[in-house]
Amino acid sequence: MYSTMAGLVIAIPCLLASGLLNGLLDGLQNEFTRIINHLNYKFTFNELPHA
């Protein structure tokens, strides 16, 4: 019984931390993707000749 309690005491905070870090990393990934797409758009369409 004590080993189950000790396992849960360790596992539950680790799961919470993992969820928070995954959310943070997803947000950073989305932000970097947005920046890269914006730069790609700027570099691609700035080279077109003006009519």
PEZI-V776942 format. One record per pair of residues at least 24 apart in sequence whose ideal C-beta (glycine too) atoms are under 10 Angstrom apart, sorted by sequence separation. I is the first residue (numbers start at 1). GAP is how many residues later the second one is. D is the distance in whole Angstrom. If there is no record, write none. Layout:
# PEZI-V776942
i = <I & I>
gap = <GAP & GAP>
d = <D & D>
This chain:
# PEZI-V776942
none
